[in-house]
Amino acid sequence: MTRRPTGPGHRAAALILLALAGCFPAPVQLPIFGDCEEEETPGEAPAFAPTYHRDVRPILERDCVSCHQDGGIAPFSLDGYDEAAMWGAVALGAIEAGHMPPWPPSSCCLELRHERRVAPDDVEMLRAWVDAMTPEGDPADAPPPPPPGGLSRVDLEVEMPAPYTPSPSVGPSDDLRCFLIDWPIDHTTYVTGIDVVPGQRELLHHAVIYAIPEARAAFYELLDDADSEPGWSCPGGAPQDADAYVGGWVPGAAAHDYPSGLGREVKPGSKLLLSAHYELSAGPAPDQSAIRFKLDDSVATPVEGAAVVNPSWLVGESMLIPAGEADVAYSYAYDLSAWLKLGKTVTVHDVALHMHEWGSSATLGVIRGDGEIECLLHIDDWDFAWQGEYFLKEPVELRYGDRLYVECIFDNSAGNQPDGGEPQDLWWGDDKEMCIGSVLISS
């Protein structure tokens, strides 16, 4: 059973209530994206016998050690010869299988900044080293370590108001929690870089940050006050305020400034909302993570968040994913002509997709006015634990007549239940499923 409903569009999550009240542009007929096939370029085997210090250590330091270190979120360390020799074959197998480094986007869409992929020649280097029984070599042969990642400067650091000890709330080992943090700047400013500093690096699996405007903060303050623990349970994050999105973080992705000239406006009186995903296989511990910001008083190109989501999915069981069905697809086109004046354009800089544990694959794209289809982001093997945001290497211009398009495919079969239980009917909800495309745009 495959469902591909059509429907009208809206501008952003901030307009959901208007959309539900009937303020729809005309419906549009949706095409279906075809298969997004990866193109693999084979690497070349080295013409010499590789050693750890000279050849393998630089690869691991660049692509693996940010997670695979003592106290990191990965299950073992690769930070040192003894550890690399012990786990080298396991690491190579995970890389060859495409599981590591965790980088969900397919390469068949547009190029993305800061991709986490091991180069094909480096894979061959690792394979040759493992096949040669992991020789250590001379430490003096090691090249200088790569420069540390991070923001070019830190202008503000804030932290969760109080420590929180996570406990399973979604499945046997995951907790998804939201926290409100006061925004201390008393004038309008622009976020031009963001980083998350985990209080418990082995627990914090990913995080999303929103800047909730003062006028909408009371809703979240009620949720916060109603829970006796710090924050509140929020498996869905804050989809109703997706236009307040500022940035996201996953382990292994070094902090970066926004691309030159871009900035996300934050006004005084705002509240930061930190949506945190904890993975508890290492055991619970109190966490009080912090967020660092690079800030500027003005930028050449202000960006704002917008969501691609069908407002009707939020009502009742309209986004029904029947129990036992392995291929249920929902898609939606957001008609830009509803708010983009003739002759005007907007530019997409950053893209993201959001589903829950039953997600199978997802696509965010553009349907041009002439019918041409352009893929912005495709994730062929959805993994709820590795969601992220992705800045486009070359921004994409949208024109009058174009439509932003999101498609989500779900697997609710017996073999794909996160808690191992029996399949149940699913629909939109924090503890059920969602389908959202998100973009940062400038006009």
Buried (B, 14 or more C-beta within 10 A) or exposed (E): EEBBBEBBBBBBBBBBEEBBEEEBBEEBEBBEBEEBEEEEEEBEBBEEEBBBBBBBBBBBBBBBBBBBBEEBBBEBBBBBBEBBBBBBBBBBEBBEEBEBBBBBBBBEBBEBEEEBBBEEBBBBBBBBBBEEEBBBBEEEEBEEEEEEEBBEEBBBEBBBBEBBBBEEBBBEBBBBBBBBBEBEBEEEBBBBBBBBBBBBBBBBBBBBBBBBBEEBBEEBEEBBEEEEEBBBBBBBBBBBBBBBBBBBBBBBBBBBBBBEEBBBBBBEBBBBBBBBBBBBEBEBBEBBBBBBBBBBEEBEBBBBBBBBBBBBBBEEEBBBBBBEBBEBBBBBBBBBBBBBEEEEBBBBBBBBBBBBBBBBBBBBBBBBBEEEBBBBBBBBEBEBEBBBBBBBEEBBEBBEBBBBBBBBBBBBBEEBBBEEEEBEEBBBBBEBBBBBBBBBBBE
